[in-house]
Amino acid sequence: MEIQTLFETTELFDHLPIGIILLDNEAKILYSNQNALKFLAVSKEDILDLLIPLPSIDDRIRVHLTNLNGPVSFEISINNRTLLCQLKPNSSELPGKATLILEDVTRYKSITILKSEFISSILHRLRDPLTSIKTSLSLLQHLQETFMNPDAKEIVDISLTESNRLILFLNDLRNSFYIETGLAEQDLVLETTKVSYLIEKALIDLGRFTENQSDVLRVRISGNRNASISGDFQKLKDAFRCLLYNALLYSTEEITVEIKPESDTVIVQINDLGIGISEADAPMVFKRFFKGQKAAEHNPNGSGLGLFIAKSFIEMSGGSLYFESRENKGTHFTLTLPVARN
């Protein structure tokens, strides 16, 4: 189809809110609608049959055009705009090699930044007073043997448990927010640490959040306790906390954690004999806010964030997480992490 026939007989493409550019095999411009000219701040006479006049776009397009099998996306900044660029191979019905679509996402980016700052501020403002309340309750708990009657002791214990639980939820909400916005990956700090130490630290955290602090004693660690991995300590500790919390929550039996180092990875298996995961729920387990029917019945106050956070943080450190489960028989989570190199 001729370009004249396709474009110059209609004004449709000039009324679209996006920029459209047709490119040949050498990245020369065959056609451009008005919005593309506006976004690039050039005139039609300046660019037809020429290369795109911006090195930041042109260099990327040349790289992708040599082997363009499907859509490719990237962002650029120009004239105080943020443009989302999508390069797509043309079908036989369109002239040229590819179509470049430009979308102005400046406002969306600004709203996203404002949203991120707002949520971050809210989480911070909630966490600070909660921490103060928790500290006060902890002091009361230490004094309760001498100064309190049994009813008052029970109220303090319950209040402290609920405060810890709310802090845990805010931590998970914060982690989920950081993952979704990409901030968690930007803040990645890789270091060498022993897997057994990570697990022990996660259990210490869990001891403060469970109603019965002796629950953590049901976790038995076996295998190579000296196996070391490379990853983000804080994020992996949170990942183990989420996995172990789930295992303790949905099982009353012993939880086993086995550490098995291999040549390039360290494999960690977390096994419980709890309620298990149904086949219907299995594909959704790692989705944010997802709660299976049996899990929701067993723990109606659960956030549905734990496994989403665990998988995200493990993958950020170059690892993987998967599971096997049978209803009423238990669940086996297996995670792999890169072995630490000397």
C-alpha positions in Angstrom: 0.0 0.0 0.0 1.3 3.5 -0.9 1.9 6.0 1.9 0.0 8.7 0.0 -3.0 6.4 -0.2 -2.8 5.3 3.4 -2.2 8.6 5.1 -2.6 11.8 3.0 -6.2 11.0 2.1 -7.4 11.1 5.7 -6.8 13.3 8.8 -7.6 10.5 11.2 -4.0 10.0 12.3 -3.5 13.7 13.0 -6.4 13.6 15.5 -5.0 10.8 17.5 -3.5 11.7 21.0 -0.3 9.7 20.2 2.5 10.3 17.8 2.9 7.9 14.9 6.1 7.5 12.8 6.7 5.0 9.9 10.3 3.9 9.5 12.1 2.1 6.7 14.9 -0.5 7.1 17.5 2.2 7.7 15.4 4.0 10.3 14.5 6.8 7.9 11.2 8.5 8.4 8.5 7.7 5.8 5.6 9.3 7.6 4.9 11.3 10.7 1.6 12.5 12.1 1.2 16.0 13.8 1.5 14.8 17.4 4.8 13.1 16.6 6.1 16.3 15.1 4.9 18.2 18.2 6.5 15.8 20.6 9.9 15.9 18.8 9.6 19.7 18.3 10.3 19.5 14.5 8.5 20.2 11.3 7.5 17.7 8.6 9.9 19.2 6.1 12.7 18.7 8.5 12.4 15.0 9.0 10.8 13.2 6.0 13.3 10.8 4.4 15.8 11.6 7.2 16.8 9.8 10.3 15.0 10.7 13.6 16.7 13.9 14.7 17.2 12.7 18.3 20.2 10.5 19.1 18.5 9.2 22.2 15.8 7.6 20.0 17.7 7.0 16.9 20.4 4.9 18.5 17.9 2.6 20.2 15.8 2.2 17.1 18.8 1.2 15.0 19.7 -1.5 17.5 16.2 -2.9 17.6 15.5 -2.7 13.9 18.2 -5.2 13.0 16.3 -8.0 14.8 12.7 -6.7 15.4 10.5 -9.8 16.1 8.0 -8.1 18.4 7.1 -4.9 20.2 9.9 -3.0 22.1 9.2 -0.3 24.6 11.5 2.4 26.2 11.2 5.9 27.6 12.9 9.2 26.8 12.8 12.7 28.1 12.6 15.7 25.7 11.4 19.3 26.0 10.2 18.6 29.6 8.1 15.7 28.4 8.4 12.0 29.2 7.6 10.0 26.1 6.8 6.3 26.1 8.2 4.9 22.8 6.9 1.7 21.4 8.5 0.2 18.3 6.5 -2.4 16.4 7.2 -4.4 13.3 4.9 -3.6 10.4 2.5 -6.1 8.8 2.6 -6.6 5.0 -0.4 -4.2 4.7 1.7 -1.2 5.9 4.7 0.3 4.1 8.1 0.4 5.8 9.8 -1.8 8.3 8.3 -0.6 11.6 6.0 1.9 13.3 7.2 4.0 16.2 4.4 5.1 18.6 5.0 8.0 20.9 2.8 8.6 24.0 3.2 11.5 26.3 3.2 10.0 29.8 4.4 13.2 31.6 1.2 13.7 33.6 1.0 10.0 34.5 4.5 10.1 35.8 3.9 13.2 37.8 0.7 11.6 39.4 2.7 8.4 40.1 5.4 10.4 41.9 2.8 12.3 44.0 1.0 9.0 44.8 4.3 7.4 45.9 5.2 10.3 48.1 1.7 10.4 49.6 1.6 6.6 50.4 5.1 6.7 51.8 4.2 9.7 54.0 1.0 7.9 55.3 2.9 4.7 56.1 5.6 6.7 57.9 3.0 8.7 60.0 1.2 5.5 61.0 4.4 3.6 61.9 5.9 6.2 64.2 3.0 6.4 66.7 2.6 2.6 66.6 6.2 2.2 67.5 5.8 4.5 70.4 2.7 2.6 71.6 4.5 -0.7 71.3 7.5 0.7 73.3 5.1 1.8 76.1 3.3 -1.5 76.1 6.6 -3.4 76.3 7.6 -1.4 79.3 4.3 -2.2 81.0 4.7 -5.8 80.1 8.0 -5.9 82.0 6.4 -4.3 85.0 3.2 -6.3 85.0 4.4 -9.1 87.3 4.8 -6.6 90.2 2.2 -3.9 89.6 -0.8 -5.5 87.7 -3.6 -7.8 88.4 -4.3 -10.7 86.0 -6.9 -8.9 84.0 -4.7 -5.9 83.4 -1.8 -8.2 82.4 -4.0 -9.9 79.8 -5.1 -6.5 78.3 -1.4 -5.4 78.0 -0.4 -8.7 76.4 -3.3 -8.6 73.9 -2.6 -4.9 73.1 1.1 -5.6 72.5 0.4 -8.5 70.2 -2.1 -6.5 68.2 0.4 -3.6 67.9 3.1 -5.9 66.6 0.6 -7.4 64.2 -0.3 -4.0 62.8 3.3 -3.0 62.5 3.9 -6.3 60.6 1.0 -5.4 58.2 2.4 -1.9 57.7 5.8 -3.4 56.9 4.2 -5.7 54.3 2.2 -2.8 52.9 5.3 -0.7 52.6 7.2 -3.6 50.9 4.4 -4.2 48.5 4.3 -0.5 47.6 8.1 -0.4 47.1 7.9 -3.5 44.8 5.1 -2.1 42.7 6.8 1.3 42.2 10.2 -0.2 41.4 11.8 1.5 44.4 12.7 -1.8 46.0 14.8 -2.9 43.0 16.6 0.5 42.9 17.5 0.1 46.6 19.0 -3.4 46.2 22.1 -4.0 48.3 23.8 -7.4 47.5 26.0 -8.9 50.2 27.2 -12.3 51.4 25.4 -13.9 54.3 24.7 -17.4 55.7 21.2 -18.7 55.0 20.9 -20.1 58.5 21.6 -16.6 59.9 18.9 -15.1 57.7 16.4 -17.7 58.9 17.3 -17.2 62.5 16.8 -13.4 62.2 13.5 -14.0 60.5 12.4 -16.2 63.4 13.4 -13.6 65.9 11.2 -11.1 64.1 8.3 -13.6 64.0 8.6 -14.2 67.7 7.4 -10.7 68.3 4.4 -11.0 66.0 2.8 -14.3 66.9 0.3 -14.6 69.6 2.1 -17.6 71.0 5.8 -16.8 70.9 6.8 -20.4 71.4 5.4 -21.1 67.9 8.8 -20.3 66.4 10.2 -23.3 68.4 8.3 -25.5 66.0 10.7 -24.6 63.2 13.6 -27.0 62.8 16.6 -26.1 60.6 18.7 -28.9 59.0 21.3 -29.3 56.3 24.4 -27.1 55.8 24.2 -24.2 58.2 27.4 -22.7 56.8 26.0 -22.3 53.2 26.3 -18.7 52.2 24.4 -16.8 49.5 24.6 -13.5 47.7 21.6 -11.3 48.1 19.9 -8.3 49.8 19.9 -9.2 53.5 16.9 -7.2 54.6 14.7 -8.2 51.7 15.6 -11.9 52.0 15.0 -11.8 55.7 11.5 -10.3 55.0 11.0 -13.1 52.4 11.9 -15.8 54.9 9.7 -14.1 57.5 6.7 -14.2 55.1 7.3 -17.9 54.2 7.8 -19.0 57.8 4.9 -17.0 59.0 2.6 -18.7 56.5 3.9 -22.1 57.5 3.4 -21.5 61.2 0.0 -19.9 60.6 -1.5 -22.8 58.6 0.1 -25.8 60.4 0.2 -26.9 64.0 2.9 -29.5 63.3 6.7 -29.1 63.1 8.0 -26.9 60.3 11.2 -28.2 58.7 13.7 -26.0 56.8 16.4 -27.8 54.9 19.5 -26.0 53.4 21.2 -27.7 50.5 24.1 -26.0 48.7 24.9 -26.9 45.1 27.5 -25.7 42.7 25.9 -22.4 41.7 22.9 -22.1 44.0 21.7 -22.8 47.5 18.4 -24.6 47.7 16.2 -24.0 50.7 13.0 -26.1 51.3 10.4 -25.0 53.8 8.0 -27.9 54.6 4.7 -27.9 56.6 1.9 -30.4 57.2 -0.8 -27.8 57.2 -4.0 -27.1 55.3 -2.3 -27.1 51.9 -3.3 -25.2 48.7 -6.0 -26.3 46.3 -5.4 -26.8 42.6 -7.8 -24.0 41.9 -5.9 -21.5 44.0 -2.4 -22.6 43.0 -2.0 -20.3 39.9 -2.9 -17.2 42.0 -0.9 -17.9 45.1 1.8 -15.3 44.3 -0.6 -12.6 43.2 -0.8 -9.5 45.4 -3.7 -9.5 47.9 -4.8 -13.0 46.9 -6.2 -15.2 49.6 -7.3 -18.7 48.9 -10.7 -19.8 50.3 -9.3 -22.1 52.9 -6.6 -19.6 53.9 -9.2 -16.9 54.3 -11.4 -19.1 56.4 -8.5 -20.1 58.6 -7.1 -16.5 58.9 -9.7 -13.9 57.8 -7.4 -11.0 58.8 -4.6 -12.0 56.5 -3.4 -9.4 54.0 -2.6 -11.7 51.1 0.7 -9.9 50.6 3.2 -12.3 52.1 3.9 -14.7 49.3 3.8 -11.8 46.7 6.5 -10.1 48.7 8.6 -13.3 49.3 8.7 -14.2 45.6 9.4 -10.6 44.5 12.3 -10.1 46.9 13.8 -13.6 46.2 13.8 -12.9 42.4 15.4 -9.5 43.0 18.3 -11.2 44.5 18.6 -13.5 41.5 16.7 -16.5 43.0 13.5 -18.3 42.4 10.5 -19.5 44.4 8.0 -22.3 43.7 5.9 -24.7 45.6 4.2 -28.1 45.7 1.1 -28.7 47.7 -1.8 -31.0 48.4 -4.9 -30.0 50.3 -4.9 -31.1 53.9 -1.5 -32.7 53.4 0.8 -29.7 53.5 3.0 -27.4 51.4 6.6 -27.5 50.3 8.1 -24.2 49.3 11.5 -24.4 47.4 13.6 -21.4 46.9 17.0 -21.1 45.2 19.5 -18.3 45.8 22.9 -17.6 44.1 25.7 -19.1 46.0 28.3 -16.6 47.4 31.6 -16.5 45.6 34.9 -15.8 47.4 
